[in-house]
Amino acid sequence: MPITDQPAKATFGLIAWLRQRWWRWATASLLIVVLVGGGWYGWHHWGRSAAEQPGVIHWAEVRQALHEHEYARARQLLSARLEARPQDAQAQFLMARACRGLKDYEAAERHLTRAAQLHWPSEEVGLELTLQRAQNGDMAAVERPLLEYMKEHPADRLLIYEAMAEGYLASRRYTEMWRLALAWQQEQPDDWMPWLFMGHAFYLDGFAQAAIEHYEKAMKLTPDPALVQLWLAGAQMDSGQYAEAVKVYEAYLVNHPDDVDALFGVANCQASLGQEDAERAALARLLQRDPNHVGGLLLQGKLELDRGQSAKALEWLDRALKLAPSSTDILHNRLRALRDLGRTKEADACQALLQKRTQQFLDIKALKKELRRDAGPGSLATRLRIAKIYRSMGRLDDAAEWYHSVLSIDPKNAEGRRGLDACEKETSGKAK
């Protein structure tokens, strides 16, 4: 064969070889295109939008929110899930837990009932019902069973700690709340919630500075400072740290601009600091949102007194007194206004009532001091005396809470039951 024919034969041979195998190459290329293109489309279309599709949820995020006591965030995450998939038993159960954490007990019962209907484990449903009773202050019935349950189910200790602490708070059993929070804090030093309850125990027992220290620790640990800010600012205000309290209140108002407690706190602190313009601005916002806010009406009356407008002041103070007839602060300022206006008989009657109320509060303070020495069954008589004083003052809500605290220790206490029933009847009578 001539040398010149070899390239031609080689070329024709290559063409023949490609003709025999072209379909294999075409098939492989097509398969690669489908896989790569389909994968790219699937990742961009399905993968990216999965979190946006109705009902898709990241359970780890929900459980983290519940673990960190961020119940509002947990409820928000679960709402979309249940809207798309109402038959999800797990979502119904966790929503019940989130609602209980937010003290929305009606919603909690509704979701828990639905979870039970969807065959969520009965033991977990039963525990949640017990925790709800504890959180409502029905400690006499569930205190011992929960303590026994903790021993057998240590994984549920934090849930039980929180519900029991809420129960002690609701039933005015501050010593027990402090002891439980201390044990909780020793087990979980990085959990913000036990520090919060320890702060509550100090604050509600009259130790504002100790409360501040615990609230500040809780603030450093909590993922959401708003859960602690109002308590911290209130303790700072009560201890005379007005400038510090204003900063905390204003930080809270950034995300909660209509909160009347924070608005009152700002107004009250600014009044104590002598910042009249800032006080008036906060008061205007407060009374616009809640025209019957007792503290706001009192502050407005004080402002008018300071301006020498005693008649206007008396109008504000009388409105406040109708809403809070036992307030010594209102009575004191009302007495000033009556004296300024020369209404002697009314002033004398106001002074007599002021003296009576002042002594009653001193008696309550002394009785609460006794509770620090004896917080158990021996405290029942002391608690009943506190409840009776509050009832005689017309403070039926406070009286009912103290009668309830008696029943949380001794549910068969006849005097406590009679007192609570009487408070409820008087309250319903006033409502009519």
PAGUPA-119314 format. One record per residue (C-alpha): x, y, z; residue number from 0. Coordinates in nm, 2 decimals. Layout:
<lolos>
[[X Y Z] NUM],
...
</lolos>
This chain:
<lolos>
[[0.00 0.00 0.00] 0],
[[0.13 0.34 -0.09] 1],
[[0.23 0.57 0.19] 2],
[[-0.01 0.84 0.06] 3],
[[-0.32 0.61 0.12] 4],
[[-0.26 0.56 0.49] 5],
[[-0.40 0.89 0.62] 6],
[[-0.71 0.85 0.42] 7],
[[-0.77 0.50 0.55] 8],
[[-0.70 0.61 0.91] 9],
[[-0.96 0.89 0.87] 10],
[[-1.22 0.66 0.73] 11],
[[-1.15 0.41 1.01] 12],
[[-1.20 0.67 1.27] 13],
[[-1.53 0.78 1.11] 14],
[[-1.65 0.42 1.11] 15],
[[-1.55 0.37 1.47] 16],
[[-1.74 0.69 1.57] 17],
[[-2.04 0.58 1.37] 18],
[[-2.05 0.25 1.56] 19],
[[-2.03 0.42 1.90] 20],
[[-2.20 0.76 1.86] 21],
[[-2.52 0.65 2.03] 22],
[[-2.32 0.56 2.34] 23],
[[-2.16 0.90 2.36] 24],
[[-2.49 1.07 2.29] 25],
[[-2.67 0.87 2.56] 26],
[[-2.40 0.94 2.82] 27],
[[-2.40 1.32 2.73] 28],
[[-2.77 1.33 2.75] 29],
[[-2.77 1.16 3.09] 30],
[[-2.51 1.40 3.23] 31],
[[-2.71 1.70 3.11] 32],
[[-3.03 1.56 3.27] 33],
[[-2.86 1.48 3.60] 34],
[[-2.67 1.81 3.63] 35],
[[-2.96 2.02 3.50] 36],
[[-3.22 1.84 3.71] 37],
[[-3.00 1.86 4.02] 38],
[[-2.95 2.23 3.97] 39],
[[-3.32 2.29 3.91] 40],
[[-3.42 2.08 4.21] 41],
[[-3.18 2.25 4.44] 42],
[[-3.28 2.60 4.33] 43],
[[-3.66 2.53 4.31] 44],
[[-3.73 2.27 4.57] 45],
[[-3.44 2.30 4.81] 46],
[[-3.45 2.67 4.84] 47],
[[-3.82 2.70 4.88] 48],
[[-3.87 2.41 5.12] 49],
[[-3.86 2.63 5.43] 50],
[[-4.11 2.86 5.26] 51],
[[-4.36 2.59 5.17] 52],
[[-4.66 2.57 5.40] 53],
[[-4.62 2.33 5.69] 54],
[[-4.24 2.28 5.65] 55],
[[-4.08 2.32 5.99] 56],
[[-3.74 2.28 6.16] 57],
[[-3.82 2.08 6.47] 58],
[[-3.48 2.16 6.62] 59],
[[-3.56 2.53 6.61] 60],
[[-3.89 2.47 6.78] 61],
[[-3.74 2.26 7.06] 62],
[[-3.46 2.51 7.11] 63],
[[-3.72 2.79 7.15] 64],
[[-3.91 2.58 7.41] 65],
[[-3.59 2.49 7.59] 66],
[[-3.49 2.86 7.61] 67],
[[-3.84 2.95 7.73] 68],
[[-3.90 3.16 7.42] 69],
[[-4.26 3.05 7.39] 70],
[[-4.38 3.33 7.16] 71],
[[-4.12 3.23 6.90] 72],
[[-4.22 2.86 6.94] 73],
[[-4.59 2.94 6.89] 74],
[[-4.51 3.15 6.58] 75],
[[-4.31 2.86 6.43] 76],
[[-4.58 2.61 6.51] 77],
[[-4.87 2.82 6.38] 78],
[[-4.78 2.79 6.02] 79],
[[-4.73 2.41 6.06] 80],
[[-5.07 2.36 6.21] 81],
[[-5.24 2.58 5.96] 82],
[[-5.11 2.36 5.68] 83],
[[-5.12 2.03 5.88] 84],
[[-5.37 2.03 6.16] 85],
[[-5.35 1.66 6.20] 86],
[[-4.99 1.67 6.31] 87],
[[-5.00 1.54 6.67] 88],
[[-4.65 1.65 6.76] 89],
[[-4.72 2.00 6.65] 90],
[[-5.05 2.01 6.85] 91],
[[-4.87 1.89 7.16] 92],
[[-4.58 2.13 7.14] 93],
[[-4.82 2.41 7.07] 94],
[[-5.00 2.33 7.39] 95],
[[-4.67 2.35 7.57] 96],
[[-4.59 2.69 7.41] 97],
[[-4.94 2.83 7.50] 98],
[[-4.90 2.71 7.86] 99],
[[-4.57 2.89 7.88] 100],
[[-4.75 3.21 7.76] 101],
[[-5.02 3.15 8.02] 102],
[[-5.28 3.11 7.75] 103],
[[-5.44 2.82 7.92] 104],
[[-5.76 2.80 7.71] 105],
[[-5.55 2.76 7.39] 106],
[[-5.32 2.51 7.57] 107],
[[-5.61 2.29 7.67] 108],
[[-5.75 2.30 7.32] 109],
[[-5.43 2.20 7.15] 110],
[[-5.36 1.93 7.42] 111],
[[-5.70 1.78 7.37] 112],
[[-5.64 1.77 6.99] 113],
[[-5.30 1.60 7.05] 114],
[[-5.47 1.33 7.26] 115],
[[-5.73 1.28 6.99] 116],
[[-5.45 1.23 6.74] 117],
[[-5.30 0.96 6.98] 118],
[[-5.01 1.15 7.12] 119],
[[-4.86 0.94 7.41] 120],
[[-5.10 0.95 7.70] 121],
[[-4.82 0.98 7.96] 122],
[[-4.69 1.30 7.80] 123],
[[-5.04 1.44 7.77] 124],
[[-5.10 1.36 8.14] 125],
[[-4.77 1.53 8.24] 126],
[[-4.87 1.84 8.05] 127],
[[-5.20 1.85 8.23] 128],
[[-5.03 1.82 8.56] 129],
[[-4.78 2.10 8.48] 130],
[[-5.07 2.32 8.39] 131],
[[-5.23 2.26 8.73] 132],
[[-4.90 2.34 8.90] 133],
[[-4.85 2.66 8.70] 134],
[[-5.20 2.77 8.80] 135],
[[-5.10 2.74 9.17] 136],
[[-5.28 2.41 9.24] 137],
[[-4.97 2.30 9.42] 138],
[[-5.14 2.09 9.70] 139],
[[-5.26 1.84 9.45] 140],
[[-4.96 1.81 9.23] 141],
[[-4.65 1.91 9.43] 142],
[[-4.56 1.56 9.56] 143],
[[-4.65 1.37 9.24] 144],
[[-4.43 1.60 9.04] 145],
[[-4.14 1.57 9.28] 146],
[[-4.17 1.19 9.25] 147],
[[-4.20 1.20 8.87] 148],
[[-3.88 1.40 8.85] 149],
[[-3.69 1.12 9.02] 150],
[[-3.80 0.87 8.76] 151],
[[-3.78 1.10 8.46] 152],
[[-3.48 1.33 8.51] 153],
[[-3.50 1.45 8.15] 154],
[[-3.82 1.64 8.24] 155],
[[-3.67 1.82 8.54] 156],
[[-3.65 2.16 8.37] 157],
[[-4.01 2.15 8.26] 158],
[[-4.12 2.06 8.61] 159],
[[-3.90 2.32 8.78] 160],
[[-4.05 2.60 8.57] 161],
[[-4.41 2.49 8.62] 162],
[[-4.36 2.45 9.00] 163],
[[-4.18 2.79 9.02] 164],
[[-4.48 2.95 8.84] 165],
[[-4.71 2.77 9.08] 166],
[[-4.53 2.90 9.39] 167],
[[-4.53 3.25 9.24] 168],
[[-4.91 3.23 9.18] 169],
[[-4.98 3.11 9.53] 170],
[[-4.75 3.37 9.70] 171],
[[-4.51 3.10 9.83] 172],
[[-4.19 3.30 9.78] 173],
[[-3.97 3.10 10.01] 174],
[[-4.05 2.77 9.83] 175],
[[-4.00 2.94 9.50] 176],
[[-3.66 3.07 9.60] 177],
[[-3.55 2.72 9.72] 178],
[[-3.67 2.55 9.41] 179],
[[-3.50 2.82 9.19] 180],
[[-3.17 2.77 9.38] 181],
[[-3.17 2.40 9.32] 182],
[[-3.25 2.47 8.95] 183],
[[-2.98 2.72 8.92] 184],
[[-2.72 2.49 9.07] 185],
[[-2.81 2.22 8.82] 186],
[[-2.83 2.46 8.52] 187],
[[-2.61 2.77 8.60] 188],
[[-2.63 2.89 8.24] 189],
[[-3.01 2.88 8.23] 190],
[[-3.16 3.24 8.27] 191],
[[-3.49 3.13 8.41] 192],
[[-3.39 3.02 8.76] 193],
[[-3.21 3.35 8.80] 194],
[[-3.53 3.53 8.70] 195],
[[-3.74 3.34 8.97] 196],
[[-3.48 3.40 9.23] 197],
[[-3.51 3.77 9.14] 198],
[[-3.89 3.74 9.18] 199],
[[-3.85 3.59 9.52] 200],
[[-3.64 3.87 9.64] 201],
[[-3.83 4.15 9.47] 202],
[[-4.18 4.04 9.59] 203],
[[-4.04 3.99 9.94] 204],
[[-3.92 4.35 9.95] 205],
[[-3.54 4.30 9.87] 206],
[[-3.51 4.52 9.56] 207],
[[-3.13 4.53 9.55] 208],
[[-3.09 4.16 9.57] 209],
[[-3.36 4.12 9.30] 210],
[[-3.16 4.36 9.07] 211],
[[-2.85 4.15 9.10] 212],
[[-3.04 3.83 9.00] 213],
[[-3.23 4.01 8.72] 214],
[[-2.91 4.14 8.57] 215],
[[-2.77 3.79 8.57] 216],
[[-3.08 3.67 8.39] 217],
[[-3.05 3.95 8.14] 218],
[[-2.70 3.84 8.05] 219],
[[-2.81 3.48 7.99] 220],
[[-3.15 3.52 7.82] 221],
[[-3.17 3.51 7.44] 222],
[[-3.45 3.78 7.46] 223],
[[-3.38 4.07 7.71] 224],
[[-3.74 4.18 7.69] 225],
[[-3.84 3.88 7.90] 226],
[[-3.65 4.04 8.20] 227],
[[-3.64 4.41 8.13] 228],
[[-3.97 4.51 8.29] 229],
[[-3.88 4.32 8.61] 230],
[[-3.53 4.47 8.63] 231],
[[-3.65 4.82 8.56] 232],
[[-3.93 4.79 8.83] 233],
[[-3.68 4.68 9.09] 234],
[[-3.44 4.96 8.99] 235],
[[-3.73 5.21 9.02] 236],
[[-3.83 5.08 9.36] 237],
[[-3.47 5.11 9.49] 238],
[[-3.44 5.47 9.37] 239],
[[-3.22 5.40 9.07] 240],
[[-3.43 5.61 8.84] 241],
[[-3.18 5.70 8.57] 242],
[[-3.09 5.33 8.53] 243],
[[-3.45 5.23 8.52] 244],
[[-3.54 5.48 8.25] 245],
[[-3.27 5.33 8.03] 246],
[[-3.41 4.98 8.07] 247],
[[-3.77 5.09 8.02] 248],
[[-3.68 5.29 7.70] 249],
[[-3.49 4.99 7.57] 250],
[[-3.80 4.78 7.62] 251],
[[-4.03 5.04 7.45] 252],
[[-3.82 5.02 7.13] 253],
[[-3.99 4.69 7.04] 254],
[[-4.30 4.74 7.27] 255],
[[-4.40 5.11 7.21] 256],
[[-4.75 5.07 7.35] 257],
[[-4.67 4.89 7.67] 258],
[[-4.85 5.08 7.95] 259],
[[-4.63 4.94 8.23] 260],
[[-4.31 5.06 8.06] 261],
[[-4.47 5.40 7.98] 262],
[[-4.57 5.45 8.34] 263],
[[-4.23 5.35 8.45] 264],
[[-4.07 5.61 8.23] 265],
[[-4.31 5.88 8.35] 266],
[[-4.27 5.79 8.72] 267],
[[-3.89 5.78 8.70] 268],
[[-3.88 6.11 8.51] 269],
[[-4.10 6.27 8.78] 270],
[[-3.85 6.15 9.04] 271],
[[-3.56 6.29 8.84] 272],
[[-3.74 6.63 8.80] 273],
[[-3.76 6.60 8.42] 274],
[[-4.11 6.74 8.39] 275],
[[-4.12 6.77 8.00] 276],
[[-4.02 6.40 7.96] 277],
[[-4.27 6.30 8.23] 278],
[[-4.55 6.49 8.06] 279],
[[-4.47 6.33 7.72] 280],
[[-4.47 5.98 7.87] 281],
[[-4.79 6.05 8.06] 282],
[[-4.96 6.17 7.75] 283],
[[-4.87 5.85 7.57] 284],
[[-4.98 5.64 7.87] 285],
[[-5.32 5.80 7.93] 286],
[[-5.39 5.80 7.55] 287],
[[-5.35 5.42 7.56] 288],
[[-5.51 5.36 7.90] 289],
[[-5.72 5.65 8.03] 290],
[[-5.79 5.46 8.35] 291],
[[-5.43 5.38 8.44] 292],
[[-5.42 5.44 8.82] 293],
[[-5.05 5.53 8.83] 294],
[[-5.09 5.76 8.53] 295],
[[-5.39 5.94 8.69] 296],
[[-5.19 5.98 9.02] 297],
[[-4.89 6.12 8.84] 298],
[[-5.11 6.37 8.65] 299],
[[-5.27 6.48 8.98] 300],
[[-4.93 6.53 9.13] 301],
[[-4.82 6.74 8.83] 302],
[[-5.13 6.96 8.87] 303],
[[-5.06 7.00 9.25] 304],
[[-4.70 7.11 9.17] 305],
[[-4.84 7.37 8.94] 306],
[[-5.07 7.50 9.21] 307],
[[-5.38 7.37 9.02] 308],
[[-5.54 7.20 9.32] 309],
[[-5.89 7.18 9.18] 310],
[[-5.77 7.01 8.86] 311],
[[-5.54 6.78 9.07] 312],
[[-5.84 6.67 9.28] 313],
[[-6.03 6.57 8.97] 314],
[[-5.74 6.34 8.86] 315],
[[-5.69 6.20 9.21] 316],
[[-6.06 6.13 9.27] 317],
[[-6.07 5.93 8.94] 318],
[[-5.76 5.74 9.06] 319],
[[-5.91 5.68 9.41] 320],
[[-6.23 5.52 9.26] 321],
[[-6.01 5.26 9.09] 322],
[[-5.77 5.21 9.39] 323],
[[-5.95 5.31 9.71] 324],
[[-5.67 5.17 9.93] 325],
[[-5.37 5.36 9.78] 326],
[[-5.19 5.55 10.05] 327],
[[-5.01 5.76 9.78] 328],
[[-5.34 5.87 9.63] 329],
[[-5.48 5.95 9.97] 330],
[[-5.18 6.15 10.07] 331],
[[-5.19 6.37 9.76] 332],
[[-5.57 6.40 9.78] 333],
[[-5.53 6.53 10.14] 334],
[[-5.28 6.79 10.00] 335],
[[-5.54 6.91 9.74] 336],
[[-5.82 6.93 10.00] 337],
[[-5.61 7.13 10.24] 338],
[[-5.51 7.37 9.96] 339],
[[-5.88 7.41 9.87] 340],
[[-5.98 7.47 10.23] 341],
[[-6.22 7.17 10.24] 342],
[[-6.14 7.09 10.60] 343],
[[-6.41 6.83 10.68] 344],
[[-6.32 6.63 10.38] 345],
[[-5.95 6.67 10.45] 346],
[[-6.00 6.54 10.81] 347],
[[-6.19 6.23 10.68] 348],
[[-5.92 6.17 10.42] 349],
[[-5.65 6.19 10.68] 350],
[[-5.83 5.94 10.91] 351],
[[-5.86 5.70 10.62] 352],
[[-5.49 5.75 10.53] 353],
[[-5.38 5.67 10.88] 354],
[[-5.59 5.36 10.88] 355],
[[-5.46 5.24 10.55] 356],
[[-5.10 5.31 10.65] 357],
[[-5.13 5.10 10.96] 358],
[[-5.29 4.81 10.76] 359],
[[-5.00 4.81 10.52] 360],
[[-4.76 4.81 10.81] 361],
[[-4.94 4.51 10.96] 362],
[[-4.92 4.33 10.62] 363],
[[-4.55 4.40 10.60] 364],
[[-4.49 4.26 10.95] 365],
[[-4.70 3.95 10.86] 366],
[[-4.50 3.89 10.54] 367],
[[-4.18 3.91 10.75] 368],
[[-4.32 3.62 10.97] 369],
[[-4.36 3.41 10.65] 370],
[[-3.99 3.42 10.60] 371],
[[-3.94 3.23 10.92] 372],
[[-4.22 2.98 10.86] 373],
[[-4.34 2.92 10.50] 374],
[[-4.49 2.57 10.55] 375],
[[-4.82 2.45 10.71] 376],
[[-4.76 2.67 11.02] 377],
[[-4.79 2.98 10.80] 378],
[[-5.16 2.92 10.73] 379],
[[-5.28 3.15 11.01] 380],
[[-5.05 3.42 10.89] 381],
[[-5.17 3.39 10.53] 382],
[[-5.53 3.41 10.65] 383],
[[-5.46 3.73 10.84] 384],
[[-5.30 3.89 10.54] 385],
[[-5.60 3.79 10.32] 386],
[[-5.85 3.93 10.57] 387],
[[-5.67 4.27 10.59] 388],
[[-5.66 4.29 10.21] 389],
[[-6.03 4.20 10.20] 390],
[[-6.12 4.47 10.46] 391],
[[-5.94 4.72 10.24] 392],
[[-6.14 4.63 9.93] 393],
[[-5.84 4.48 9.76] 394],
[[-6.03 4.16 9.66] 395],
[[-5.78 4.04 9.40] 396],
[[-5.50 4.05 9.65] 397],
[[-5.72 3.88 9.92] 398],
[[-5.82 3.61 9.68] 399],
[[-5.45 3.53 9.59] 400],
[[-5.37 3.50 9.96] 401],
[[-5.67 3.27 10.03] 402],
[[-5.56 3.07 9.73] 403],
[[-5.21 3.05 9.88] 404],
[[-5.37 2.89 10.19] 405],
[[-5.55 2.63 9.97] 406],
[[-5.23 2.56 9.78] 407],
[[-5.09 2.42 10.11] 408],
[[-5.41 2.28 10.27] 409],
[[-5.68 2.24 10.00] 410],
[[-5.93 2.14 10.28] 411],
[[-5.89 2.45 10.48] 412],
[[-6.25 2.57 10.54] 413],
[[-6.17 2.93 10.63] 414],
[[-5.96 2.97 10.32] 415],
[[-6.23 2.82 10.10] 416],
[[-6.50 3.05 10.26] 417],
[[-6.28 3.35 10.21] 418],
[[-6.20 3.27 9.85] 419],
[[-6.57 3.21 9.77] 420],
[[-6.66 3.54 9.94] 421],
[[-6.40 3.73 9.74] 422],
[[-6.53 3.58 9.41] 423],
[[-6.89 3.68 9.50] 424],
[[-6.80 4.03 9.59] 425],
[[-6.60 4.07 9.28] 426],
[[-6.88 3.94 9.06] 427],
[[-7.12 4.17 9.24] 428],
[[-6.90 4.47 9.17] 429],
[[-6.88 4.37 8.80] 430],
[[-7.26 4.38 8.78] 431],
</lolos>
